[in-house]
Amino acid sequence: MEKKKLHTDPRILRTRQLIKAAFVELLEEMDLQKITVNRLAERATINRVTFYLHYRDIPDMLEKMADDMIEDISTIFSNKTTDQTSSDEISWRIVENLLEHIAEHSNFYKNLLASKKVPIFRERLTMLLRERIVTKIEENGRSSHILTEVVKEDILIWYETSALIGTIVSWLQNDMPYTPAFLAKQFSLLHQRRINVES
């Protein structure tokens, strides 16, 4: 999927995937503080030495897993359509692609994003989404009615970021009762309604 991963030895990717899957399983069973390298290695069917070939310790593993998550999601954001669709349609199509990615890896995201046990994942995704929203505001210009007369820019950024993250987390916690396409459309309708009401 990503260029970096395409050039990584498949055995390395497979081992890291085993470790990640083992970590998610253990996190379902116990608190983060109780997860040790020994337990991880045993669950992943590798030895401790193999773990240390990939990560210094568990905090380093979490950092690198969060980096991988952000890289995967950044790739989704950078894949823009080239057909004749509007900027807003492209934005919501990207949101749909993000939701499809989350649904495809729902066990990972449910345990690491929708859980308060490991805050680094939600924090990193929040930062990425905030950056994307700031970029979108800059692309659209700050002269819109909502920014100049109704809402301060920083409050709009907080609101948009929190709404997106909060809805994704609730969707995961409720076992994804809606398809990614339906949820993306709902986001779009809510966004249009907000603009219509406030403009």
C-alpha positions in Angstrom: 0.0 0.0 0.0 2.6 2.6 1.0 6.0 3.0 -0.7 7.9 2.4 2.4 6.1 -0.8 3.2 6.4 -2.0 -0.4 10.2 -1.9 0.0 10.2 -3.6 3.4 11.2 -7.3 3.6 7.9 -9.3 3.7 9.2 -11.3 6.7 9.6 -8.1 8.6 6.1 -7.0 7.8 4.7 -10.4 8.7 6.5 -10.4 12.1 5.3 -6.9 12.9 1.8 -7.9 11.9 2.0 -10.8 14.3 3.2 -8.5 17.1 0.5 -6.0 16.4 -2.3 -8.7 16.3 -0.9 -10.1 19.6 -0.9 -6.7 21.2 -4.5 -6.0 20.2 -5.6 -9.4 21.5 -3.8 -8.9 24.8 -5.3 -5.4 25.2 -8.8 -6.9 25.0 -7.8 -9.1 27.9 -5.8 -6.8 30.2 -4.6 -3.3 31.0 -1.7 -1.9 29.0 0.5 -1.9 32.1 0.2 -5.7 32.4 1.3 -6.4 28.8 5.0 -7.4 28.8 7.4 -8.2 26.1 7.3 -11.9 27.2 3.5 -12.0 26.9 3.6 -10.3 23.6 6.3 -12.6 22.2 4.5 -15.7 23.5 1.1 -14.6 22.0 2.8 -13.6 18.7 4.6 -17.0 18.6 8.0 -15.3 18.3 10.9 -15.1 20.8 11.9 -12.0 22.8 15.0 -11.5 20.7 12.8 -11.2 17.6 10.7 -8.6 19.3 13.8 -6.5 20.2 15.0 -6.7 16.6 11.9 -4.6 15.7 11.2 -2.4 18.8 13.3 -1.1 21.8 10.4 -1.7 24.2 6.6 -1.5 24.4 6.4 2.4 24.3 8.6 2.3 21.2 6.3 -0.3 19.6 3.3 2.0 20.3 5.0 5.0 18.7 5.9 3.0 15.6 2.4 1.4 15.4 0.9 5.0 15.6 3.4 6.1 12.9 2.2 3.3 10.7 -1.5 4.2 11.3 -0.9 7.8 10.4 1.1 6.8 7.3 -1.8 4.5 6.2 -4.4 7.3 6.7 -2.2 9.9 5.1 -2.0 7.7 2.0 -5.8 7.7 1.9 -5.9 11.5 2.1 -3.3 11.9 -0.6 -5.3 9.6 -3.1 -7.5 12.2 -4.8 -9.8 11.5 -7.7 -9.0 13.1 -11.0 -12.5 13.0 -12.4 -14.7 16.1 -12.7 -16.1 16.2 -9.2 -16.4 19.1 -6.9 -14.0 19.8 -4.0 -16.7 18.9 -1.4 -17.5 15.6 -3.2 -13.8 14.7 -3.2 -13.6 15.5 0.5 -16.5 13.3 1.4 -15.2 10.5 -0.9 -11.9 10.7 1.0 -13.9 10.4 4.3 -15.6 7.4 2.9 -12.3 5.8 2.0 -11.0 6.5 5.5 -14.1 4.9 7.0 -13.7 1.9 4.7 -10.0 1.5 5.9 -11.1 1.7 9.5 -13.9 -0.9 8.9 -11.4 -3.2 7.2 -9.1 -3.0 10.2 -11.9 -2.6 12.7 -10.4 -4.8 15.4 -7.3 -2.7 15.5 -9.2 0.6 15.5 -11.8 -0.5 18.0 -9.2 -1.5 20.5 -6.7 1.3 19.9 -8.7 4.2 18.7 -12.0 3.8 20.5 -10.4 2.7 23.7 -9.0 5.0 26.4 -6.3 2.4 27.3 -3.8 3.7 24.7 -4.4 7.4 24.1 -1.5 7.9 21.6 -3.6 6.6 18.7 -6.6 8.9 19.2 -4.2 11.8 19.9 -2.2 11.2 16.7 -5.3 10.8 14.5 -6.8 14.0 16.1 -3.6 15.9 15.2 -3.7 14.6 11.6 -7.4 15.4 11.1 -6.9 18.9 12.6 -4.1 19.5 10.1 -6.3 18.3 7.2 -9.2 20.6 8.4 -6.8 23.6 8.6 -5.5 22.8 5.1 -9.1 22.6 3.8 -10.0 26.0 5.4 -6.9 27.5 3.7 -7.8 26.0 0.4 -11.3 27.4 0.6 -10.2 30.7 1.9 -11.1 32.4 5.2 -13.6 34.8 3.6 -16.6 32.6 4.1 -19.5 34.0 6.1 -19.2 31.3 8.7 -15.6 32.3 9.5 -15.9 36.1 9.2 -19.2 36.7 10.9 -20.3 33.6 12.9 -17.5 31.4 14.2 -13.9 31.9 15.1 -11.5 29.8 13.0 -9.9 28.0 16.0 -13.4 27.1 17.3 -14.4 25.8 13.9 -11.3 23.6 13.7 -11.9 22.2 17.3 -15.6 21.6 16.4 -14.9 19.8 13.0 -12.1 17.7 14.5 -14.1 16.6 17.6 -17.2 15.9 15.6 -15.3 13.6 13.1 -13.3 11.8 15.8 -16.2 11.5 18.1 -18.5 10.0 15.5 -15.9 7.6 14.3 -15.3 6.4 17.8 -19.0 6.0 18.5 -19.5 4.1 15.2 -16.7 1.7 16.3 -18.0 1.3 19.8 -21.5 0.5 18.4 -20.0 -2.2 16.1 -20.3 -0.1 13.0 -24.1 -0.3 12.5 -23.8 1.8 9.3 -21.7 1.3 6.1 -18.8 3.6 5.5 -20.6 5.0 2.4 -23.8 5.8 4.5 -21.8 7.4 7.3 -19.8 9.5 5.0 -23.0 10.7 3.4 -24.4 11.6 6.8 -21.3 13.6 7.5 -21.8 15.4 4.2 -25.5 16.2 5.0 -24.7 17.4 8.5 -21.9 19.6 7.1 -24.2 21.1 4.4 -27.0 21.6 7.0 -24.6 23.5 9.3 -23.4 25.7 6.6 -27.0 26.4 5.4 -28.2 27.2 9.0 -25.3 29.4 9.8 -24.9 31.2 6.5 
